[in-house]
Amino acid sequence: MRQLLKLFSIMVIGFFLQNYLAFAEMKKADEAFAKGDYQEAFTEYMDEATKGTAQAQYIIGIYYRDGIIGPKDYSQAIIWLGKAANQGHIYAQYNIGVLFSDGKGIPQNYGVAIKWFILAAEKGLPLAQHSLGVLLQNGLGVPKDLEGATNLFILAADQGYGLSQANLGYMYAMGIFFPQDYVLAHMWYNIAAKHGVSSVKKSVKQAEKMMSTRQIEQAKAMADKWFEKHKNTE
């Protein structure tokens, strides 16, 4: 029994020591990156990435994808993002999905993109929920599914994701899936605008042409209530 307890203690100490060292190395890399020493940061991140640290693997993937210290290399980006994604790194899962959806570095493959978007969307990432919704809405890689797409847009919109909010506004304005409703369209456009989607300003004006003054005030009040309800998640 004592031997088992001793072995367990050694394992626990080893686990925390390993994670402490990994944290220290990542901190060193983060500090170098913050100072603009991207090459030094890359060296530190790569050291941790080769040891299997998912966050470091993700960052190395972004280095290659964006060409931070050299030419863009999508094939290497996919390799390193894939390593992190296979460990459950939510942003790696989303970003590798984007590469497959856009066909960057690999042949475009919506089916594979959907697989990765689903994994990240199920963990609550609004970026992935929106991207998956767009593929379902347009029938890319899967049969068109407006109900599934709408549910995903709502999930992302409720987390403050502006593009999903704008999309819901458009769907209400055009009567896509929902009955046409300019009040709700205006509400979602307003919410999206406050989340940085400047392109909806024109849509707001178009919706207002179809609305009475009372309806416009109603839509604005509904948007205010939405923000009040979601103030703790903003």
C-alpha positions in Angstrom: 0.0 0.0 0.0 2.8 2.4 0.9 4.6 1.6 -2.3 1.4 2.4 -4.3 1.0 5.7 -2.4 4.6 6.6 -3.1 4.2 5.8 -6.8 1.1 7.9 -6.9 2.8 10.8 -5.2 5.7 10.6 -7.7 3.2 10.6 -10.6 1.4 13.6 -9.2 4.6 15.6 -8.6 5.8 14.7 -12.1 2.5 15.8 -13.6 2.5 19.2 -11.9 6.3 19.7 -12.6 5.8 18.9 -16.3 2.8 21.4 -16.5 4.7 24.0 -14.5 7.7 23.8 -16.9 5.4 23.9 -19.9 3.6 27.0 -18.5 7.0 28.7 -17.9 8.2 28.0 -21.4 4.9 29.2 -22.9 5.1 32.4 -20.8 8.6 33.0 -22.2 7.4 32.6 -25.7 4.4 34.8 -25.1 6.6 37.6 -23.7 8.9 37.4 -26.8 5.9 37.6 -29.1 4.5 40.6 -27.2 7.9 42.3 -27.6 7.8 41.7 -31.4 10.5 39.1 -31.4 8.5 36.7 -33.5 11.5 34.5 -34.4 12.5 33.9 -30.8 8.9 33.3 -29.9 8.6 30.8 -32.7 11.6 28.9 -31.4 10.1 28.7 -27.9 6.7 27.7 -29.2 8.2 25.1 -31.5 10.1 23.6 -28.5 6.8 23.2 -26.6 4.9 22.1 -29.7 7.3 19.2 -30.3 6.7 18.1 -26.7 3.0 17.9 -27.4 1.6 21.1 -25.9 -1.6 21.8 -27.8 -1.6 25.6 -27.4 1.9 25.7 -28.8 1.0 23.5 -31.7 -2.0 25.8 -32.5 0.2 28.9 -32.4 2.8 27.2 -34.7 0.0 26.4 -37.1 -1.1 30.1 -37.1 2.5 31.1 -37.7 2.6 29.0 -40.8 -0.9 29.9 -41.9 -0.3 33.7 -41.7 3.4 33.7 -42.7 4.4 35.5 -39.5 8.2 34.9 -40.0 8.3 33.7 -43.6 6.2 32.7 -46.6 2.7 31.3 -45.8 2.9 27.5 -45.7 -0.6 26.0 -45.6 0.6 22.4 -45.6 2.6 23.0 -42.4 -0.3 25.0 -41.0 -2.6 22.0 -41.5 -0.1 19.6 -39.9 0.3 21.7 -36.7 -3.3 22.8 -36.4 -4.2 19.1 -36.9 -2.0 18.1 -34.0 -3.6 20.6 -31.7 -7.1 19.9 -33.0 -6.7 16.1 -32.4 -6.0 17.0 -28.7 -9.3 18.9 -28.6 -8.0 22.4 -29.0 -11.2 24.3 -29.9 -9.6 27.1 -31.9 -7.4 24.7 -33.8 -10.5 22.7 -34.7 -12.3 25.8 -36.0 -9.3 27.1 -37.9 -8.5 23.8 -39.6 -12.2 23.7 -40.6 -11.8 27.1 -42.2 -8.8 25.9 -44.2 -10.8 22.9 -45.6 -13.9 25.1 -46.2 -11.8 27.7 -48.1 -9.6 25.2 -49.8 -6.3 26.7 -48.6 -3.3 24.4 -48.8 -5.6 21.5 -49.5 -8.4 20.7 -52.0 -11.6 22.3 -50.8 -13.6 19.7 -48.8 -16.8 20.9 -47.1 -17.4 17.4 -45.6 -14.1 17.5 -43.6 -14.7 21.2 -42.7 -18.1 20.2 -41.3 -16.5 17.5 -39.1 -14.1 20.1 -37.5 -16.8 22.8 -37.2 -19.1 20.4 -35.4 -16.4 19.5 -32.8 -15.8 23.2 -32.0 -19.5 24.1 -32.3 -20.5 21.4 -29.8 -18.1 23.0 -27.3 -19.9 26.3 -27.7 -17.5 28.3 -30.0 -19.7 30.9 -31.8 -17.2 31.2 -34.7 -17.7 27.5 -35.4 -21.5 27.6 -34.9 -21.8 30.4 -37.4 -19.5 28.7 -40.0 -21.3 25.4 -39.7 -24.6 27.3 -40.0 -23.5 28.9 -43.2 -22.7 25.5 -44.7 -26.0 24.1 -43.7 -27.9 27.1 -44.9 -26.3 26.8 -48.3 -26.2 23.1 -48.6 -22.5 22.9 -48.9 -21.2 19.4 -48.1 -24.6 18.4 -46.7 -28.2 18.7 -47.8 -29.6 22.2 -47.1 -30.9 22.4 -43.6 -32.4 25.8 -42.8 -33.7 24.7 -39.4 -30.3 23.4 -38.3 -28.6 26.5 -39.7 -31.0 28.8 -37.9 -30.5 27.0 -34.5 -26.8 27.5 -34.9 -27.1 31.2 -35.8 -29.3 31.7 -32.7 -26.7 29.9 -30.5 -23.9 32.1 -31.8 -26.0 35.3 -31.8 -26.9 34.8 -28.1 -23.2 34.7 -27.4 -22.8 38.1 -29.1 -21.5 37.0 -32.5 -22.3 39.8 -34.8 -22.3 38.0 -38.1 -24.9 35.5 -36.9 -27.0 38.4 -35.5 -26.8 40.1 -38.9 -27.8 36.9 -40.6 -30.9 36.5 -38.4 -31.8 40.0 -39.3 -31.6 39.3 -43.0 -33.6 36.1 -42.6 -36.4 38.0 -40.9 -36.3 40.8 -43.4 -36.5 38.4 -46.4 -38.9 35.8 -44.8 -36.3 33.0 -44.9 -37.3 30.2 -42.6 -39.2 32.8 -40.4 -42.3 34.7 -41.4 -41.2 38.1 -42.7 -40.9 40.4 -39.7 -39.2 43.8 -40.1 -39.4 44.6 -36.4 -37.3 41.5 -35.6 -35.1 42.2 -38.6 -34.5 45.7 -37.3 -33.8 44.4 -33.8 -31.2 41.9 -34.9 -29.6 44.4 -37.3 -29.3 46.9 -34.4 -27.7 44.3 -32.1 -25.3 43.3 -34.9 -24.3 46.9 -35.5 -23.4 47.3 -31.8 -21.2 44.2 -32.1 -19.2 45.8 -34.9 -21.0 44.7 -38.1 -21.0 48.0 -39.9 -22.4 46.6 -43.1 -25.9 46.3 -41.5 -26.4 50.1 -41.5 -27.7 50.0 -45.0 -30.0 47.1 -44.1 -31.4 49.0 -41.1 -32.4 51.9 -43.4 -34.0 49.5 -45.9 -36.0 47.9 -43.1 -37.1 51.2 -41.8 -38.6 52.1 -45.1 -41.1 49.2 -44.5 -41.8 50.2 -40.9 -43.9 52.7 -39.0 -42.3 55.0 -36.5 -44.0 53.0 -33.7 -42.5 49.7 -35.1 -39.0 51.3 -35.3 -39.2 52.4 -31.6 -40.5 48.9 -30.7 -37.5 47.3 -32.5 -35.1 49.6 -30.7 -36.7 48.8 -27.3 -36.4 45.0 -28.1 -32.7 45.4 -28.9 -32.2 47.3 -25.6 -34.0 44.4 -23.7 -31.7 41.9 -25.5 -28.6 43.7 -24.2 -30.1 44.0 -20.8 -30.7 40.2 -20.7 -27.2 39.4 -22.0 -25.2 42.1 -20.2 -23.4 39.4 -18.1 -22.3 37.6 -21.2 -21.1 40.6 -23.2 
